[in-house]
Amino acid sequence: MSRSGTKPRVLDLLRSTRPGQWVKNALVITVPVAAGSPEVLSPEVLSVVAAFVLVSGGMYTFNDILDKEADRSNPHKKDRPVASGRISAKTAATLTSVCLLSGFVLALVAGTSVFAVLLTYALLVAAYSIELKKLPWLEVAIIAAGFVLRVLAGGIVADAPVTPGFLATITAGAVLVVLGKRYSELVNSSGHQTTTRASLKRYSTRSLRLGMSASLLAITIAYGYTAVTRYDPENAWSLLYLFSCAPVPAAGAIFFKQAIEGKAESPEKLLVSNRPLALLVALWTGLFALASYLVVA
């Protein structure tokens, strides 16, 4: 069933690693940025980003191997390279092995602590793919943990501190994104039997709305705490931290609304397609990064 020709095959191999999801691995650089570290774009930090790209890509392919039969009956997933037969399960397994091995080698070069974090990430995702994705709420916690582990790896490789407030902000943000994705999936699958997500049937719109509301509140409080503790009355540039508080709940509220409307099944696409959301995220990123480097300087 595999498609003949080199070029289509290479593209299908690439698609099976979900390039659209690679943006998540930019979380590795958030702690170096928050610390105003000059190492933010160092070869060591970028190698850890690459390691997460490789390992997460390999785990996406591994998940597609496990779900290939179920994906074939899903109108949104049937065209994935493994489900459609454009690449065989054997080829996909080889790709998974190459990605994991390459990623782990890069992580080991960066240090044993980074390797341990990446290995923990891979084991969590493997457990999720094999069984734990069927369990509501626990699967949300595992996905959110993947975001947090990226942040921790960035802090380790750049030797930059991960403050509790910043870590809480990232955790709450990750939970909001995952719950919003689940809410949209639940709304959009209403009345349809073609869903490969076993946990979806065990959520309710009410419980997901409550979870998103709690997450949005937690983000606002945690980031507000982070910004206030970084404010220094003797440094005018630190006012930028306080200014950066405004876009956070505004962006969260927009995402919340989009999720309720069933438009957050692909958060990474939503970030690109929703201009107000993209502008608010860009504004926050600019203010926070600028403050971090100017205050440290």
C-alpha positions as CSV (number, residue, x, y, z in Angstrom):
1,M,0.0,0.0,0.0
2,S,3.0,2.3,0.3
3,R,3.3,5.1,-2.2
4,S,6.1,4.7,-4.7
5,G,8.7,7.3,-5.3
6,T,11.3,8.9,-2.9
7,K,9.9,12.4,-2.5
8,P,6.3,11.4,-1.4
9,R,7.7,8.8,1.0
10,V,10.1,11.4,2.7
11,L,7.2,13.8,3.1
12,D,5.0,11.1,4.6
13,L,7.7,10.2,7.0
14,L,8.0,13.8,8.0
15,R,4.2,14.2,8.4
16,S,4.1,11.2,10.7
17,T,6.3,13.1,13.2
18,R,3.7,15.9,13.3
19,P,5.7,19.0,12.3
20,G,2.8,21.2,13.4
21,Q,3.4,20.1,17.0
22,W,7.1,21.0,17.0
23,V,6.3,24.5,18.3
24,K,5.7,23.0,21.7
25,N,9.4,22.3,22.0
26,A,10.1,26.0,22.1
27,L,9.1,25.8,25.7
28,V,12.7,24.6,26.3
29,I,13.9,28.2,25.8
30,T,11.4,29.9,28.1
31,V,13.4,29.5,31.3
32,P,16.6,30.9,29.8
33,V,14.6,33.8,28.5
34,A,12.9,34.3,31.9
35,A,16.3,34.4,33.5
36,G,17.7,36.8,30.9
37,S,20.3,34.2,30.1
38,P,22.7,34.9,27.2
39,E,22.7,31.1,26.7
40,V,19.2,31.2,25.2
41,L,20.3,30.4,21.7
42,S,23.5,28.6,22.6
43,P,24.3,25.3,20.8
44,E,23.6,23.4,24.1
45,V,20.0,24.8,24.4
46,L,19.2,24.4,20.7
47,S,20.5,20.8,20.9
48,V,18.0,20.1,23.7
49,V,15.2,21.7,21.6
50,A,16.2,19.4,18.8
51,A,16.3,16.4,21.1
52,F,12.7,17.1,22.1
53,V,11.7,17.6,18.5
54,L,13.1,14.1,17.6
55,V,11.8,12.2,20.6
56,S,8.3,13.8,20.5
57,G,8.2,13.2,16.7
58,G,9.1,9.5,17.3
59,M,6.5,9.2,20.0
60,Y,3.8,10.6,17.7
61,T,4.7,8.0,15.1
62,F,4.6,5.3,17.8
63,N,1.1,6.4,18.7
64,D,0.0,6.3,15.1
65,I,1.2,2.7,14.9
66,L,-0.9,1.7,17.9
67,D,-3.9,3.6,16.6
68,K,-3.7,2.8,12.9
69,E,-6.8,0.6,12.8
70,A,-9.0,3.0,14.8
71,D,-7.7,6.0,12.8
72,R,-8.8,4.4,9.6
73,S,-12.5,4.8,10.7
74,N,-12.0,8.4,11.8
75,P,-12.7,11.0,9.0
76,H,-10.1,13.4,10.6
77,K,-7.4,10.8,11.1
78,K,-7.8,8.3,8.2
79,D,-5.3,10.2,6.0
80,R,-2.4,10.0,8.5
81,P,0.5,8.3,6.8
82,V,0.4,5.1,8.8
83,A,-3.4,4.8,8.9
84,S,-3.7,5.4,5.1
85,G,-0.9,2.9,4.4
86,R,1.3,5.4,2.7
87,I,4.0,4.2,5.1
88,S,4.0,0.7,6.6
89,A,3.9,0.0,10.3
90,K,7.4,-1.5,10.0
91,T,8.8,1.6,8.4
92,A,7.0,3.7,11.0
93,A,8.6,1.6,13.8
94,T,12.0,2.1,12.2
95,L,11.4,5.9,12.1
96,T,10.4,5.8,15.8
97,S,13.6,4.0,16.7
98,V,15.8,6.4,14.7
99,C,14.1,9.5,16.2
100,L,14.3,8.2,19.8
101,L,18.0,7.1,19.5
102,S,19.0,10.4,17.9
103,G,17.1,12.5,20.4
104,F,18.5,10.6,23.4
105,V,22.1,10.9,22.1
106,L,21.7,14.7,21.8
107,A,20.2,14.8,25.3
108,L,23.1,12.7,26.7
109,V,25.6,15.1,25.2
110,A,23.8,17.9,27.0
111,G,24.1,16.1,30.3
112,T,22.7,13.2,32.3
113,S,20.1,15.4,34.0
114,V,18.7,16.5,30.6
115,F,18.8,12.9,29.5
116,A,16.8,11.8,32.6
117,V,14.2,14.5,31.9
118,L,13.8,13.4,28.3
119,L,13.7,9.8,29.2
120,T,10.9,10.5,31.7
121,Y,9.0,12.4,29.0
122,A,9.3,9.5,26.6
123,L,8.2,6.9,29.2
124,L,5.2,9.1,30.1
125,V,4.2,9.5,26.5
126,A,4.6,5.7,25.9
127,A,2.4,4.9,28.9
128,Y,-0.1,7.5,27.6
129,S,-0.1,6.0,24.1
130,I,-0.4,2.4,25.3
131,E,-3.0,2.7,28.0
132,L,-3.3,5.9,30.1
133,K,-4.9,8.0,27.3
134,K,-8.1,6.1,28.0
135,L,-8.3,7.6,31.5
136,P,-10.0,11.0,31.7
137,W,-8.2,13.8,33.7
138,L,-5.1,11.6,34.2
139,E,-4.4,11.9,30.5
140,V,-4.7,15.7,30.8
141,A,-2.1,15.6,33.6
142,I,0.3,13.5,31.6
143,I,0.1,15.8,28.6
144,A,0.6,18.9,30.8
145,A,3.6,17.1,32.4
146,G,5.1,16.9,28.9
147,F,5.0,20.7,28.7
148,V,6.5,21.1,32.2
149,L,9.3,18.6,31.4
150,R,10.4,20.7,28.4
151,V,10.6,23.8,30.7
152,L,12.6,21.9,33.3
153,A,15.1,20.6,30.6
154,G,15.6,24.2,29.4
155,G,16.4,25.4,33.0
156,I,18.8,22.6,33.5
157,V,20.8,23.0,30.3
158,A,21.0,26.8,30.7
159,D,21.7,26.5,34.4
160,A,18.8,29.0,35.0
161,P,16.4,28.8,37.9
162,V,12.8,27.7,37.4
163,T,10.7,29.7,39.9
164,P,7.6,28.2,41.4
165,G,5.4,31.0,40.0
166,F,6.6,30.6,36.5
167,L,6.3,26.8,36.7
168,A,2.8,27.1,38.0
169,T,1.9,29.5,35.1
170,I,3.2,27.0,32.5
171,T,1.4,24.1,34.2
172,A,-1.9,25.9,34.4
173,G,-1.5,27.1,30.8
174,A,-0.9,23.6,29.6
175,V,-3.9,22.3,31.4
176,L,-6.1,25.0,29.9
177,V,-4.9,24.2,26.4
178,V,-5.5,20.4,26.8
179,L,-8.9,20.9,28.4
180,G,-9.9,23.4,25.7
181,K,-8.8,20.9,23.0
182,R,-10.9,18.2,24.7
183,Y,-13.9,20.5,25.0
184,S,-13.8,21.2,21.3
185,E,-13.4,17.6,20.5
186,L,-16.4,16.7,22.6
187,V,-18.6,19.4,21.1
188,N,-17.6,18.5,17.5
189,S,-18.0,14.7,18.0
190,S,-21.5,15.1,19.4
191,G,-23.9,12.9,17.5
192,H,-21.0,11.1,15.7
193,Q,-19.7,7.7,16.5
194,T,-16.3,8.1,14.8
195,T,-13.9,9.1,17.6
196,T,-10.7,7.3,18.5
197,R,-10.3,9.0,21.8
198,A,-11.7,6.6,24.4
199,S,-11.5,9.1,27.3
200,L,-13.8,11.6,25.4
201,K,-17.0,9.8,26.3
202,R,-16.2,10.2,30.0
203,Y,-16.0,14.0,30.0
204,S,-18.9,16.4,30.2
205,T,-19.0,19.9,28.9
206,R,-19.8,21.1,32.4
207,S,-16.7,19.5,34.0
208,L,-14.5,20.7,31.2
209,R,-15.8,24.3,31.5
210,L,-15.1,24.2,35.2
211,G,-11.6,22.9,34.6
212,M,-10.9,25.6,32.1
213,S,-12.2,28.3,34.4
214,A,-10.0,27.1,37.2
215,S,-7.0,26.9,34.9
216,L,-7.6,30.4,33.6
217,L,-7.8,31.7,37.2
218,A,-4.7,29.8,38.2
219,I,-2.8,31.3,35.2
220,T,-3.8,34.8,36.1
221,I,-2.8,34.4,39.8
222,A,0.4,32.5,39.1
223,Y,1.7,34.9,36.5
224,G,0.6,37.9,38.4
225,Y,2.6,36.6,41.4
226,T,5.6,36.0,39.1
227,A,5.4,39.5,37.7
228,V,5.0,41.2,41.0
229,T,7.9,39.4,42.6
230,R,10.1,40.4,39.7
231,Y,9.1,44.1,40.0
232,D,11.8,46.3,41.4
233,P,10.8,49.9,42.2
234,E,14.4,51.0,41.6
235,N,14.5,49.7,38.1
236,A,12.0,51.4,35.7
237,W,12.4,48.6,33.1
238,S,10.8,46.1,35.6
239,L,7.5,47.9,35.0
240,L,7.4,45.9,31.8
241,Y,6.7,42.8,34.0
242,L,3.6,44.5,35.4
243,F,2.5,45.5,31.9
244,S,2.9,41.9,30.7
245,C,0.2,40.8,33.1
246,A,-2.6,42.3,30.9
247,P,-2.2,40.0,27.8
248,V,-2.2,36.8,29.9
249,P,-5.9,36.6,31.0
250,A,-7.0,38.3,27.8
251,A,-5.4,35.6,25.7
252,G,-6.7,32.9,28.0
253,A,-10.2,34.3,27.7
254,I,-10.1,34.3,23.9
255,F,-8.8,30.7,23.9
256,F,-11.6,29.8,26.4
257,K,-14.2,31.3,24.1
258,Q,-12.8,29.6,21.0
259,A,-12.8,26.2,22.8
260,I,-16.5,26.6,23.8
261,E,-17.3,27.3,20.2
262,G,-15.5,24.1,19.2
263,K,-12.6,25.8,17.5
264,A,-9.7,24.6,19.6
265,E,-9.2,21.0,18.4
266,S,-5.9,22.1,17.0
267,P,-4.5,24.8,19.4
268,E,-1.4,25.3,17.3
269,K,-3.6,26.1,14.2
270,L,-5.8,28.4,16.3
271,L,-2.8,30.4,17.4
272,V,-2.0,31.1,13.8
273,S,-5.6,31.6,12.5
274,N,-6.9,33.8,15.4
275,R,-5.3,37.2,15.0
276,P,-6.3,38.7,18.4
277,L,-4.9,35.6,20.2
278,A,-1.7,35.7,18.1
279,L,-1.2,39.4,18.8
280,L,-1.7,39.0,22.5
281,V,0.7,36.1,22.7
282,A,3.2,38.0,20.7
283,L,2.7,41.1,23.0
284,W,3.2,39.0,26.1
285,T,6.3,37.3,24.7
286,G,7.8,40.6,23.7
287,L,7.1,42.4,27.0
288,F,8.3,39.4,29.1
289,A,11.5,38.8,27.1
290,L,12.3,42.5,27.0
291,A,11.8,42.9,30.7
292,S,13.9,39.8,31.5
293,Y,16.9,41.0,29.5
294,L,16.7,44.7,30.4
295,V,16.3,44.1,34.1
296,V,19.1,41.6,34.3
297,A,21.3,44.0,32.3
